[in-house]
């Protein structure tokens, strides 16, 4: 059974308890790495500057304490393949299913409007999951 590294656990601890519940269940079934939970002003500014975020500080869901967003990447054979969109979408669907079973609503960076049409996206953030409240 996969498990989170110490670094992934630390990052997940910066997130809302509902995100922690979801991903502590996900890791039992699907190997993954927590890339980012809470983002400081400097980290958010860098994410915006490099095009990894469309939002500036403090408007992102990563910018609250605890964070209302988390970036998590799937691992296959202990590696992240950033070019494997199929695996990211498969993982995204798995995460959304786990959240749904727990009664927690998420917004996914691979289908921002949640309409299940993956071809209408203009900004792809496949590791991104955020709570809808």
C-alpha positions as CSV (number, residue, x, y, z in Angstrom):
1,X,0.0,0.0,0.0
2,X,1.4,3.4,-0.9
3,X,2.0,6.0,1.8
4,X,2.9,9.7,1.9
5,X,6.5,10.9,2.4
6,X,7.3,13.1,5.4
7,X,7.3,16.1,3.1
8,X,3.9,15.2,1.6
9,X,2.5,14.8,5.1
10,X,3.8,18.2,6.1
11,X,2.3,19.9,3.1
12,X,-1.0,18.1,3.6
13,X,-1.1,19.2,7.2
14,X,-1.2,22.9,6.0
15,X,-4.6,22.1,4.4
16,X,-8.2,22.1,5.6
17,X,-9.2,18.9,7.5
18,X,-11.6,17.9,4.7
19,X,-8.7,17.9,2.2
20,X,-6.6,15.9,4.7
21,X,-9.5,13.3,5.0
22,X,-9.8,13.0,1.2
23,X,-6.1,12.5,0.5
24,X,-5.4,10.3,3.4
25,X,-8.0,7.9,1.8
26,X,-6.7,8.5,-1.7
27,X,-3.1,7.4,-0.7
28,X,-4.5,4.1,0.5
29,X,-5.3,3.2,-3.1
30,X,-3.3,5.5,-5.4
31,X,0.3,6.5,-5.0
32,X,0.7,10.3,-5.1
33,X,2.7,13.2,-3.9
34,X,1.5,16.4,-2.3
35,X,3.2,19.2,-4.2
36,X,1.7,22.2,-2.4
37,X,-0.8,23.1,0.3
38,X,-0.6,26.5,1.8
39,X,1.3,29.1,-0.3
40,X,3.0,32.1,1.3
41,X,2.9,35.5,-0.5
42,X,6.3,34.8,-2.1
43,X,5.2,31.4,-3.3
44,X,1.9,32.7,-4.7
45,X,3.7,35.6,-6.4
46,X,6.1,33.0,-8.0
47,X,3.3,30.7,-9.1
48,X,1.5,33.7,-10.7
49,X,4.7,35.0,-12.3
50,X,5.5,31.6,-13.8
51,X,2.0,31.0,-15.1
52,X,1.2,28.1,-12.6
53,X,-1.6,30.2,-11.1
54,X,-4.0,32.8,-12.6
55,X,-4.5,34.4,-9.2
56,X,-2.3,36.8,-7.2
57,X,-1.9,36.9,-3.5
58,X,-4.2,36.7,-1.4
59,X,-6.9,35.7,-3.9
60,X,-5.9,32.0,-4.3
61,X,-7.5,29.2,-2.3
62,X,-3.9,28.1,-1.4
63,X,-3.5,31.5,0.4
64,X,-5.7,30.7,3.4
65,X,-4.7,29.1,6.7
66,X,-5.6,26.3,6.6
67,X,-5.3,26.0,2.8
68,X,-8.6,25.4,0.9
69,X,-6.6,24.0,-2.0
70,X,-4.0,21.3,-2.6
71,X,-1.8,20.3,-5.5
72,X,-1.3,16.5,-5.7
73,X,0.3,14.6,-8.5
74,X,-0.1,10.9,-9.2
75,X,2.9,8.6,-9.1
76,X,3.4,5.6,-11.4
77,X,6.4,3.4,-10.5
78,X,7.4,6.0,-7.9
79,X,7.7,8.8,-10.5
80,X,5.6,11.7,-11.6
81,X,5.3,12.0,-15.4
82,X,4.2,15.7,-15.9
83,X,3.5,15.0,-19.6
84,X,1.1,12.0,-18.9
85,X,-2.2,13.9,-19.0
86,X,-4.2,10.6,-19.1
87,X,-2.9,9.5,-15.8
88,X,-3.5,13.0,-14.3
89,X,-7.2,12.9,-15.5
90,X,-7.6,9.3,-14.3
91,X,-6.2,10.4,-10.9
92,X,-8.5,13.5,-10.9
93,X,-11.5,11.3,-11.5
94,X,-10.5,9.0,-8.7
95,X,-10.0,11.9,-6.2
96,X,-13.4,13.4,-7.2
97,X,-15.0,10.0,-6.6
98,X,-13.5,9.6,-3.2
99,X,-14.5,13.2,-2.2
100,X,-18.1,12.5,-3.5
101,X,-18.3,9.3,-1.4
102,X,-17.3,11.4,1.6
103,X,-19.9,14.1,0.8
104,X,-17.2,16.7,0.2
105,X,-17.5,18.9,-2.9
106,X,-14.3,19.6,-4.8
107,X,-13.4,21.7,-7.8
108,X,-10.7,20.1,-10.1
109,X,-8.1,22.1,-12.1
110,X,-8.7,19.7,-15.1
111,X,-12.4,20.6,-15.3
112,X,-12.8,24.0,-13.7
113,X,-16.5,24.4,-14.5
114,X,-17.3,20.7,-13.5
115,X,-19.3,20.0,-16.6
116,X,-17.3,16.9,-17.5
117,X,-16.3,18.4,-20.9
118,X,-12.5,18.3,-20.7
119,X,-12.1,20.0,-24.1
120,X,-13.5,23.4,-23.0
121,X,-10.6,24.2,-20.6
122,X,-8.4,27.2,-21.3
123,X,-6.1,26.8,-18.2
124,X,-5.0,23.3,-17.2
125,X,-3.9,22.8,-13.6
126,X,-4.2,19.0,-13.4
127,X,-2.7,18.6,-9.9
128,X,-5.1,21.2,-8.4
129,X,-8.1,20.4,-6.1
130,X,-10.0,22.9,-4.1
131,X,-12.9,22.8,-1.7
132,X,-16.2,24.3,-2.8
133,X,-17.8,26.2,0.0
